């Protein structure tokens, strides 16, 4: 009934034994679901969860992890779907503690009514996916990757710096702390030093553009911005 599943936008494991012969198929299922907007059928999802739980993905080379992750970031209209699936499957908790820590990290509701850093990050990566697809963007493939990874990692320093102070939730210096966390996180992939350095710089500097913009407006250096 494959054609029926395609019509109903369902991903289904055809043969459970064969599927388990290559654990990468778990990650491929995630990026297909995100790229195609398909749902994973419950029995297939349970099998994928089981494979993650027993550590099957650990045996895969970093290069293969990297390629599926790259496809998720660059080819999905809403990469957040893939990240939610990875969370539900246990991939985030088991393999990416730097991202898992975002889930329970709160933010000041005045500035972030969406809630946790995890919720905020999912919104940011989906918006970044729109930006890299704009006809006037003219990004190279590597630049698109830096934009997406920068969006994913920009607040990765918040779990280590977030505190409740004077009645407010604060994350002082999270951008600088995030530089080192980015390098640790991206060491789990093979994107290369140039990409890692660019993403670390993006993370460390991501608040500066807003500050400079406000300064320019206040000084009326760019009247059109008002």
C-alpha angles and dihedrals in degrees: 000000000000095000090052091052091050091051090050093044095242128148113210134178106239098197118017095200095050092044091059093054089080114035090193086079087077091062091040089055089053095052093043090053091051096043097044100033091237128149121231113238112245099246090047090048091051091052091050090050090051092051092051092046095054092048101250092146091060091077094060121102115249090242092064093047089050095053094052091046091050091052091050092052098041104033105037118089087209110027088178089078089063093047092050089051091049089052093049092047092051095246095120094050095043101042110016110045091162090064095036089059089064091067097073098031109110128211134206104274093215088068100024113035088166088075126220128040087250092059091045093049093051089053092048096050091050090051091046088054088058092050096052090052096053112121091230096048097089092190120165116232091258091050090051089053092050091050092051096044090044089053091048095047104033094104097030089117094061099086090061095045108034115116138160106244131168092347095309138092109246133184103186116188093000091140093059093042088050093064092072094040089054091055092050092048096046091049084078089069137049101234090128137243095281093057093043092050092048092050092047089052091047090051094048094047103035095108095049098075092059091048093049092046092054090048091052092049093047092050090045090232087140107031092176089065090068 
